[in-house]
Amino acid sequence: MPRTARPKIRLYTDADLSPGGVISATEPQAHYLLHVMRMAGGGDVCLFNGRDGEWRASVTVPAKRRADFVVGARLRDQAVEPDVWLAFAPVKRLEYLAEKATELGAGALLPVLTRHTDVTRVNIERLRANAVEAAEQCERLSVPQVHPLQTFDAFVNTWPADRLLYVLDETGAGTAILEAMEQTQKPCGFLVGPEGGFAQSELDALKQLSSARNVSLGPRILRAETAALAALACWQALSGDWRASNREG
Amino acid sequence: MPRTARPKIRLYTDADLSPGGVISATEPQAHYLLHVMRMAGGGDVCLFNGRDGEWRASVTVPAKRRADFVVGARLRDQAVEPDVWLAFAPVKRLEYLAEKATELGAGALLPVLTRHTDVTRVNIERLRANAVEAAEQCERLSVPQVHPLQTFDAFVNTWPADRLLYVLDETGAGTAILEAMEQTQKPCGFLVGPEGGFAQSELDALKQLSSARNVSLGPRILRAETAALAALACWQALSGDWRASNREG
């Protein structure tokens, strides 16, 4: 492989990235590089932190079981990404939801405890790790922000007034998604309920939100995670960076 | 539960459905009804076969470990469904792909062996069982037809000339999906390649198909199954039964 090819391994770091900087790999990163990928003899990776773009970095091994990154040249500039959030009642296959939502460009993941939510405990650290891994693999330059689990009431009370909220209404009463969505770059988010659906009191509370619009995804009953991913895909296609005209860089 | 409510259990059957007909449950269905759902005392289910609509049926127990369905009234007429196929290089999480594609209304699933396909064996019976189960749960009136695994060459040579083929081109060279798709009810299908991408010779062969159009799903590198589901969602939203105007019944 010529040295100019972009390294295949991409890793997320919290650290600032600038030329010549030296960053310590986390323990799992060092394990992955040295033992899974057997890079003890050195090699290059891509690093990104969600702020400074993507950088080439050389792996060095300062001590047994440790790895450092020596930052080289910038490969890509940080770009402004479409601003779409995903709020969801936790489902059983949360790992899958986090992975797919990251691939589909969600900027934030907000687990919400609704009346009929089956899954009431969420491992936020694990959800974040799923999102980091998916971001590394899909060549994103950022990682979705994972919010702590909150109650439905707290969610409704703190939703930003200037952010559209598309509610995935499984009763079928919502507007067809492409008709409901604005073809704008305005910040927005989707809310998907639990398998058991929203409680009537929750639907009523959502109606009070001036930024909320009920959206329908057709006649079949979609699992919560299918609905979330389908909605994100439709949004990226209509209003996000899947439109050539909306893409930076 | 009042007797007029629609039964919660939905089951697919190969048999014809007409009032008063008696149908033997399959062995797994009998096990599910009698031992999992404990319906030894009888009860109602919904039956569908992809041809005759959806019917209420009473469960009877003619012998130990056996169950029969006595068909009652029709609950829903069979409707014409959007005609979209999904062709794919088999991926590791095929069960998930079959489930989601069924929820998203794919009419046929076509596994295709491409040059860079990692997974070279597909359990077609299992794939079909995944599709049946998903159809039962998502309230579809049909089950996607699962085709046998075929080579890429056979796939290209037998693709119907009058069916649009949207190729999910991971090189990014395709047209943005909402621009590439025709907002028509014309039969179509999507082809998604393996994680390793299509071989150049495969992309060249696809170019020779007059019905093929390359489609892009934005700047991030999607997993094959994410791309397939995202594309189906966009298609249903633009041209399928997620548009209120395209819905029957």
Interface residues (C-beta under 8 A of the other chain):
Chain A: Y96 E99 K100 E103 L104 G105 Q137 C138 E139 R140 A176 I177 L178 E179 S216 L217 G218 P219 R220 I221 L222 R223 T226 L229 A230 A231 L232 A233 C234 Q236 A237 L238 G240 D241 W242 R243 A244 R247
Chain B: Y96 E99 K100 E103 L104 G105 Q137 C138 E139 R140 A176 I177 L178 E179 S216 L217 G218 P219 R220 I221 L222 R223 T226 L229 A230 A231 L232 A233 C234 Q236 A237 L238 G240 D241 W242 R243 A244 R247
